[in-house]
Amino acid sequence: MMMKIPKYIKNHNNVIGFSEKEIDNNSKFDYKNNQLFLYGTDSVYLYLNNFSIDKLRINVKSDSNIKLFFISYNTKITNIDFNINIHDNSVVKLYSNFISGRRTKQNVYREFNLGYKSSLILINNLTYRGEFNLTEFIYLNKEMSNLDIDLLNIGSNDDITHVNQYVYHNAKKTYSQIHNWLISNQSSKLTYNVNGTIKKGKENSNCQQLNKGIILSENGEIKVEPKLFIDEYNVKASHGAAIGQIDENQLFYLLSRGLSEIEAKNLIISGYINPFIKKIKHKRLETQLKTKIRKLI
Amino acid sequence: MVLEFKDLYVSVEGNRILKGINLKIMSGETHAIMGPNGTGKSTLAQVCMGHPKYKVESGDILLDGESIIDLSVDERSRRGIFLGMQNPIEVPGVTNFDFIKSAIQKRMRKDEHLRIGKFILKYESASQDLDMGKGLAHRYLNQGFSGGEKKRNEILQMKMLNPKFAFLDEIDSGLDVDALKLVGEHVTKQKSADLGLILITHYQRLLDYIEPDFVHIMINGQIVKTGNTELITKIDREGYDWVKTELGIDDEDDKPYSLGNCPTKSLV
């Protein structure tokens, strides 16, 4: 393998590396004509090194259980455009980490189509230096398909993040939950447009949105617009955004036990982030993220 | 050691709450501060701990003769002041273990190291003594705790941190009879020649288990009467009106000022 792939990825069984020079498929899965076919129960690592993807299609066959790790590393502007079709009775857990080696820009567009009783678990780690734009459409096309998104976005310096999330409940008894954990430090600006749509007749569906944000500095900014478009009575739905600074009462409580202000704030922030980190369930990636967070905050 | 409030005047958002508090607490003594709602009892404890919402207008708080009013909250804590809160705050995602470990480590000298094994044993033993159940160390700080558990967790922290002067602000509220007895007995066990205790309460029931050396009645931001346990019995029987009548206190125009309940849940 010529491409420089980090050791913690390289040593796994199914790794597909993408760079300008080559696409190196070191996995059991077929990749041809911009299409990747996944099946069975496996972990798959997609590593993109300064690579722009145009209309990659990933097909997950029925009755599969796939853990997909999507890690991109950039030092220049890249555009990523892909979609994942999850066929009936399949589960996909997609962990995405977008890494920038220097301040740069990345545009990511993703589409997901879910089949009958299929599940999509998205864990998005956005700690990108520079400008990051993410737009994702998730279509819950068949009954009992379900979606769970956890997204952590930590902005520092003058980072800019724009995220558009669109969830469409196109079938009855579909479920979606979005939980965005946002932290703005220094002059970073995070903008979120969170949309959930339940179409007429798609009864017994459930659409939940939860957005939490902490602004750590005077110039930091978090804007969230949680929106629900519901055209059916017999559904459950909720949305909300709670954005503020570190809670003064929490801070006072920790200080009153002798912790310094910096330690107390770090503890509160790590407490805020920990539930996200625990969802990754990959020791190496969890440690990597914790180290990065310590540097950013 | 001695903790002393000298002619202390304190306001919050322009409203004067404490109006000349003079009080001296020696190590080994237990003081009970009683009084009607909104008379400044909790303010006294919060000010001593250094809560930023309160403004000390004049007067001083001395710890062994040295003023602490310019010290930060954490510095006061490390000097030995402890506040067992009326509404212990929930801190999601932070485990009791990480929290108390950090607090203890912060108190250690630079050349000292925390012996984790010994620390865990001490913590678990204290936790069992207070009937906190297994797994407390890994539960998030006060999150999902019942009212009684929160109060017992305050006592547990006090036990672990070993303060010199401890304010227990309405530690009896939210406790059922059994929990009250448990907390009372454990606080009494912690009484020593090195600990000054200040109990803030409305009721006799806590003081049935923790016998104070001095009882102070606070009305309208001032300590108006000091006595012994006989005062408690009389207050429990007759309320505070007799004190006002006896001392000629007219507090009709002094509406209690409250910042509201301390939130126990954060927005974020």
Interface residues (C-beta under 8 A of the other chain):
Chain A: K212 G213 I214 A242 I243 G244 I246 D247 E248 N249 Q250 F252 Y253 L254 L255 S256 R257 G258 L259 S260 E261 E263 A264 L267 I268 S270 G271 Y272 I273 N274 P275
Chain B: M49 G50 H51 P52 S72 V73 D74 R76 S77 R78 F82 L83 M85 P88 I89 E90 V91 P92 G93 V94 D98 F99 I100 S102 A103 K106 R107 Y140 L141 Q157 L161 C262 P263 S266 L267 V268
